[in-house]
Amino acid sequence: MQVEQLTIVGVGLIGGSVGLAAKARGVARRVVGVGRDERTLARAQAGGAIDSYTTDLREAAATSDVVVVCTPVDRVAADVLAAATVAPAKGLITDAGSTKGNIIRELAGKLPDAGATFIGSHPLAGSEKRGSANSKADLFADRLVVVTPTADTDPEATAVIELFWSRLGARTMRMDPFEHDTALAVTSHLPHAAAGGLAGITPHEWLTLTAGGFRDATRIAAGDPDLWAAIFRANREAVLAAIDSFSDRMNQFRQFLAADDRAGLVRWLAEGKRVRDALGS
């Protein structure tokens, strides 16, 4: 698979990595970056993530075979719609957002009937760092990308988007957009909130007493607050349900500890250990 023009909207960590991977693997002849800040785009071009750039999304999308929207989740739908109104009829549009239901709801009934096809994607890759300076050509190597077509999505278009991510080195799986959001609330969004909670209750004067466990448990709390606030709001109901489940789980722990119930504590810890061990290293 090789496309003439790949356009990346939002050339940060993920978008920059898409560009680097596409160029390194010969997936696109030309990679165009779109953003609001020309200085940021110029740095991405200097770093090799894109070949050229513009601040006009419609200008870039009009000549693109594939558009990947890597903007924050509260902007994805608007950017997809802007691209879809001008993209070639056979063009494909996907995104890299951590939530999917909000995008589907915002786009409902608004996409052109004969325009480019939108299929949601979520690469489970990245870090707490941001910006194209931290992007890597191998960021998606053997990482999972969840592709989220709806019942109305053209199966051939979905297969092409899966091939696109595969060519960047990723593994893919299909999932219903709303099922995706329910699962990611537990596997991604709640962990970030928990990391922020643990970091937030720790006095600065105790930081010298932290070791690997604290650093591992709180690493993702260093992520961009604005970006994560948008994710939590976009997936509010699923995250609230995940918080309730987590609270119930922690209340069990509290009850065992308050009762000095050694057997209960061991059982509670063993249940968590079994799940973590199943994940592997």
N, C-alpha and C positions, 0 to 999 in steps of 0.2 A: 504494500500500500504506500503510495506517495501522492500527496496533494500539492497542487500548485501554490496555494496560499493558505496558510494557517494563521488565523488572527487570535490573539490572546488578549482578553479584556481584563486588565488588572495584573500587572507584571510584578507580583511580589514573590514570596517563597514558592508557592505552588505554580503560579503562572510562569515564573522564570524557569522553574524546573521542567515544565512542559516544553518550553521553548528550547532549552538546552538538550533535552532528551530527543525532541523531534529533529533537531539539527544533527545531533551525534549519530542518530540511527537512520537518517535519510528519509524521515517520514514526510517532510515538507520541503519544497524547493525554496519557499520564501516564508519567513515568519514575521508578522507585523504585530507590534504591541500597541495597545490602546490604554490610555489613562488620562488622568486629570492634570498631572504634574509633569511638565516636559523635562525637568531636571531628573526626576526619578526614571523616566523613560530613557533618557540619554545614558544614565548609569547602567540600565539594563542592556542597552545596545552595546556599550563599551565592554560589558562583561560577557558578551556573546550570546545572551538569551534571546535576542531578537535581531532581525536584520534592519528594520526600520520602525518608525513609530508615528503615531498621530494622536491628537486629542479628540478627533472626530470619529466616534464609533461607527456611525452610518457610512462614512466614507470608506472605512476599512472593510466593514461587513459586506458592502456591495460587490466586492470582488473576491470574496472568500469562499473556499470549498468547505472549510471547517472553522467554526468559531467556538472557542472555549472561554466561558465567562468565569473568571476567578475573583470576582469582587465579593465583598461581604454579603451574607445571606439576605440582608434587608434591601440590597440593591440588585440582586441577581435577576429577579423577574423583570424589572424595568429595563435592564441591559439586554436580556434575552428578547424582549418585545421590540426594542429599538433595532436590534440586529435582524430580527425576523422580518421586519417591514421592508428591508432593502436587500437582504441576502438572496442569492440565486435560488430558483425554485428547487434545484437538486442539492442545495447546500444543507449542511448539518450544523446544528448548534447544540452544545452541551455545556455543563457547568461543573464546578468542583466544590459546591457548597455542602456543608455538614447537615443541612436540613433540606427536605424535599416537599413535604406537604404544603408548606406556605407558598412555595413557588408554583405548584400545581394550582392552588386556589387562586392566586393572583393572576395567573395566565388564562384561567378558564374563560373560553369564549372570545379571547382577544387576539389569538394568533391568526395570521392570514390563512385562508383555506388552501391556497395554492402556493404558499411560500415554503421557506426552508423548514425542515423538521427539527423539533427540539426533543432531545432525550436527556433526562437528568443523569448525572454521574456524581459519585463521591469517592475520590481516592483516599484510602485510609493510610495516608502518609503525611509527613510534615514534622514540625517541631514547635517548641515555644518561641522560636526565633522568627523574624519576619524580614521581608525585603528581598529583592532579587540578589543581593550580595550573598545571601545564605542559600540560594538555590543550587541544585546539584543535578547533573545529567542522569545520575543513577538513582534518583529519589524514589522512582516507582518500580525499580527492579525487584521482582518477586513480591511486590506489595499488592494488596487486594484493592480493586476498584469496584464499587457497587454501582451497577447501572440500573436505573429505575424507570423503565417504560411504563406507560399506562395501557389500559385496554384498547385505546385508540391509536397507539403508536405503531407505525409501519415496522413489521418485524425485520425487513431488510435493512432499514435505517439503524435499528438497534444493533444488528449484527455488525454493521460498519463501525459504529461507535465502539463496540467491544473490540473490534480489530484494531482500531486506532490506539486504544489504551494498551492492548497487547503488544503492539509495535513499540510502545514506549517502555516495555519491559514488565508490565503489570499482569496480574491474574485478574479475571473478572467474574462477577456473579450477578445474576438478575434478581431484583427484589421489588416488591410493591413499594411505592414511595412512602406510604403511610406506615407500613410495617417497618420500613427502614428507620423512620423517625422514632418509633416506639423502641426499637432495639438500640439505636444510637444514644437515646436518652440515658440508657443504663451503661453502655460500653464506652461512651465518650463524654457526654455532657455532664452526667453526675460525677464522674471522676474529677473533672475540672473544678466543679463546685466544691467537692470534698477537699481537693488540694488547696483551693483558696481559703476554705474554712480553717484547715489546719494551720496554714501559714499565717492567717489573720489573727489567731489567738496566741501566737508565739511572741513573747516580748523580745525586742531587739537584743537586750542584754543576755538572753539565753542562746543566741545564735551560735556563739562559740562552743556550745555544748552539743550542737547537732552533728550527726555523722551520716553514714550512707542511707540509713532508713528514712530519716527526715528528708534528705535531699531527693531520694527516689520518689517519695510520696508527694512531694510538693513541687517537683520540677515544672509541671505544666501550669502551675499557678503564675509563672512568669509570662504567660501568654498575654496578648493584647486585650486589655479590658473592654474596649469599645467593640471589638470583633466578637468577643464572647458574650457580651451583654446582648448583642443582636441575635446570636445563636439561641441563647436561653429564651428570649422573647419569641422567636420564631417557632420554637418547639415547646412552648410553655406548658401545655397540658401533659405531654409525655414526660417532661422533666419533673413536674409536680408529682406525678404518679410514681416516678422513680425515687424521688425524695421520700415519699410516704413509705415505700418498701424499705428503703435504707434506714429510715427512722425506726421502723418496726424491728429491723434486724439489730440495730444498736440498742434498742430498749431491751431486747432479749439479753444482750451482753450485760447491760446494766443490772438487770434483775439477777442474773447468775452471780455477778460480782458482789452485789449488795447482800445476797444470801450466803456468800462465801461457799458457793456450790462448785467444788472442784470438778466434778463429773460433767456438770453443765458447761463450764468454761472449756473443758477439753473437747467436748462434743461440738461446741460452737466453733472453736478454732479449727477443728478437724474438718468440718464442713467447708469452711473457706479454703483450707489447704488443698482439699481434693479438687476444687474448681481451679485453683491457681496451678496446681501440678498438671492438670489436664491441658493447660495452655502451653506448657513447655517453658524453655528458658527464654 
